[in-house]
Amino acid sequence: MSRQGTKEENVLTQASILMVAGIITRIIGVLYRSPVTSIIGDEGNGYYSIAVNIYTMILLISSYSIPMAVSKVVSAKLALHQYRNAHKVFKCALMYVLVVGGIASLITFFGASILVPSNQPNAVPVLRILAPTVFFSGFLGVLRGYFQAHGTMMPTSLSQIVEQVANAVISIGAAILFIHLFAGGKQAKIPVFGAMGSAAGIGAGVITGLLFMLFIYACNKKFFARELTRDDSGADSSYKDIFKVIFFMITPVILSTFVYNISTVVDQTLFMDVMSFKKMDSELAASLYGVFSGKYWVLINVPIALANSMSTAMIPAVSSSYTLKNYKKCNAHVREAIHFTMAISIPAAVGMGVLAYPIMEVLFPQKATIDLAVSILRIGCLSVVFYAMSTVSNGVLQGIGKVNIPLRNAAISLVLHVIVLTPLLLFTNLDLYALVFATMFYAFLMCLLNNLSVRKYLGYRQEMKRTFLIPFLCAAVMGVLCYVFYQGLIFICTGILGGFIPYRVLVLVCLMVSVAFAVAVYFVLELKLKGIKEKELAGFPKGNTLVRLARKCNLL
């Protein structure tokens, strides 16, 4: 491994590496949830989602923001050639997660019955299965953050794929195994034990990812040793000072991320409590929430993962530029990141809305809830854009050291979110639609407040035409053409091949062809309208190939 200028000069390339990994892991995540849902049902999905949401909150407090924080602190030290201090940060972060992760893991296991909503006791054993994962996740996060600070996203990307593959395989296998061993053929027990088996897959994935990162670190040990010998900065901070830096950096980041994401736990608690107040059966409430979290939210998170990739890749470069007081380059990184994110998330949102029904038919074809799942996906697809934008702006503010600002913005948004959601649940029959509307409102507020803060602290002015107007126009045209193309294609294929090929297979083939058609239409329009320049296109995955193809087609 070598540290080159890539970290500061080509955020897009590093983000593309993470983006590819993000796409692969999210696709794997969506695909494996489909057979798992068939095994454990919407009710099992509900128990699984309740437990995973609580587990995620505990993870956020104990270790989830570790990669971001370690990346930020270490990259700042590396920019000043303080290699010894950078390695001390790494060691101190490991000690931090050892203690905090261990405590959080014990709290998760022994406090599961308190943490889970009282009217959903079946989620308690699922949460306990997840308790050890909290401990191991911290170490995995530290290793990923350390490599990210050195300007390479490849180890993180590969480990994410390895983790997700293990998660998928074990989730499906363990769900079947747990049902076979413990359900005893009783239909009522299948959702609980199936959810427990599926949760075991998360732990298996994290452990596999950790072992992979330890192997990569061992392969690069000599590089890190040579790096220490090149330290001519003269700076040698004490471990006490390093711990202070870590604490004051990690704590606000963790609190910010915690508040930013706690809306999921708040939503599920409010939903379950209000549905119980309305005398809704607890199993039905769990099933409905399983549709929201196990179908709608799983799909929405696929494009949002791209924004997470950009945010993660951008932080070291923004942090280094800001530390060196090169504000022009810092703003250039921000502009590049936001433009890239919008160029992906806007058409993704439109595509999900247009193709909502065939997507659900292929992945989650449960007849009892498919219409509901399609409806909330069509309504809520716009939240992809808001969440993507707020995620990137979160990364910018944390990269320039304003870690308390996202925390404040998230807290304000959360309070207003609850104020909107509570009466919608109590005084209307919107049920899941209330959750969709409220989460869209929350994401919009975060997006607005974060962008105002970025403007205030960086003097940043967002270019509108190429970043928003052209992508929206191209995505709108793409959406219309894609809808017509899919409807025509499925009509023709059903008429010709309907008697020979299962309908779900036909839908899958037509969906894949339609997605490819939509992607081609969108990028042709973007290039024709100058929404994406040649240099930016080169930074995409397989960018040089795309540039050559665009030239041959006279698009550049």
SULLIN-V93188 format. One line per field, one symbol per residue. psi: psi as a letter, one per 40 degrees, with the letter a starting at -180 (. if undefined). A space follows every 10 residues. Layout:
# SULLIN-V93188
psi = ???
This chain:
# SULLIN-V93188
psi = iihaedddeg dddddddddd dddddddddd ddddddddde iddddddddd dddddddddd ddededdddd ddddddddde fgdddddddd dddddddddd ddddddddde eddddihdeg deedddddde dddddddddd ddddddddde eheddddddd dddddddddd dddddddddd dddfehdded dddddddddd dddddddddd ddddddddde ddddddddee hedehgiidd dddddddedd dddddddddd eedddddddd dddddddefh hddddddddd dddecddddd eddddddddd dddddddddd dddefgdddd dddddddddd dddddddddd ddddfddddd dddgehdded ddddddddde ddeddddddd ddddddddde efeddddddd dddddddddd ddddddeifd bddddddddd dddddddddd dddddddefh hhhddddddd dddddddddd dddddddddd ddddddeded hidddddddd dddddddddd ddddddddef dhidddddei hfdddddddd ddefe.
